[in-house]
C-alpha cells in the first residue's frame, strides 16, 4: 500500500466513524422524543375525557401544530391548578378556539385604481 492509499483509507475510516456517531445520536434523539410523547399521552389520558381526546386526535390530523399547542396548554393549566381533571370536550373546544383566533390574522386586500 502506498502512502496515498493509507491516507485515503484513514480518511474513509474517520468519515465512517463520524457517520456512525451521527446515526447513534439521531437514534437517541428519536428514542427520547418517543419516550416524551408516550409520557405526554399517558398524562393526557388521565386528564382528558374520551370525547376531548377524540377531538384532539381529529384536530391533529388536520392541524398538528394546533393540537400540540392545545395539549401543552391543557397540561400547563392542570399543573397550575387552573383546570381540574377530567377536562371535557367543551373546555378543549374553548382552548382550541382561543388558540385558533390568536393564530389567525385577517387579511384585507385593497385594489389601487389608477
C-alpha positions in Angstrom: 0.0 0.0 0.0 1.3 3.4 -0.9 1.2 6.5 1.3 -1.8 7.9 -0.6 -3.8 4.7 -0.2 -3.2 4.7 3.6 -4.2 8.3 3.9 -7.3 7.7 1.8 -8.2 4.6 3.9 -7.7 6.7 7.1 -10.0 9.4 5.8 -12.6 6.8 4.9 -12.4 5.3 8.3 -12.8 8.6 10.1 -15.8 9.5 7.9 -17.4 6.2 8.6 -16.9 6.7 12.4 -18.4 10.2 12.1 -21.4 8.9 10.2 -21.9 6.1 12.8 -21.8 8.6 15.6 -24.3 10.9 13.9 -26.6 7.9 13.4 -26.4 6.9 17.0 -27.2 10.5 18.1 -30.2 10.6 15.8 -31.4 7.3 17.2 -31.0 8.5 20.8 -32.9 11.7 19.9 -35.7 9.8 18.3 -35.9 7.4 21.3 -36.1 10.4 23.7 -38.8 12.0 21.7 -40.8 8.8 21.6 -40.5 8.4 25.4 -41.5 12.0 26.0 -44.5 11.6 23.6 -45.5 8.4 25.5 -45.4 10.2 28.8 -47.4 13.1 27.4 -50.0 10.7 26.0 -50.3 8.8 29.3 -50.8 12.2 31.1 -53.4 13.3 28.7 -55.3 10.0 29.0 -55.6 10.7 32.7 -56.6 14.4 32.2 -58.9 14.3 29.3 -62.3 12.7 28.7 -62.7 10.3 25.8 -64.6 13.0 23.8 -61.8 15.5 24.4 -59.1 13.0 23.3 -61.1 12.2 20.2 -61.4 15.9 19.3 -57.7 16.5 19.7 -56.9 13.4 17.6 -59.1 14.7 14.8 -57.5 18.2 15.1 -54.1 16.5 14.9 -54.9 15.1 11.5 -55.7 18.5 10.1 -53.6 20.9 12.1 -51.0 19.1 14.2 -49.4 22.3 15.5 -52.7 23.4 16.9 -53.3 20.1 18.6 -49.8 20.2 20.1 -50.2 23.7 21.4 -53.6 22.8 22.9 -52.2 19.7 24.6 -49.3 21.8 26.1 -51.7 24.5 27.4 -54.1 21.9 28.9 -51.2 20.2 30.7 -49.9 23.6 32.0 -53.3 24.7 33.2 -53.9 21.4 35.0 -50.5 21.5 36.6 -51.1 25.1 37.7 -54.5 24.1 39.2 -56.5 26.4 36.9 -58.1 23.4 35.2 -59.5 20.4 37.1 -59.4 17.0 35.5 -61.3 15.4 33.8 -61.1 18.1 31.2 -64.2 17.8 28.9 -64.8 18.4 25.3 -66.3 21.9 25.9 -63.2 23.0 27.7 -61.0 21.7 24.9 -63.2 23.5 22.3 -62.8 26.7 24.2 -59.0 26.3 24.3 -58.9 25.4 20.6 -61.0 28.4 19.7 -58.7 30.8 21.7 -55.6 29.3 20.1 -57.1 29.4 16.6 -58.2 33.0 16.9 -54.7 34.0 18.2 -53.0 32.3 15.3 -55.2 33.7 12.5 -55.0 37.2 11.2 -57.4 38.9 8.9 -56.1 40.0 5.6 -57.5 42.9 3.7 -56.9 43.2 0.0 -57.0 46.7 -1.4 -57.0 47.5 -5.0 -55.3 50.6 -6.1 -57.1 52.2 -9.0 -55.3 54.4 -11.4 
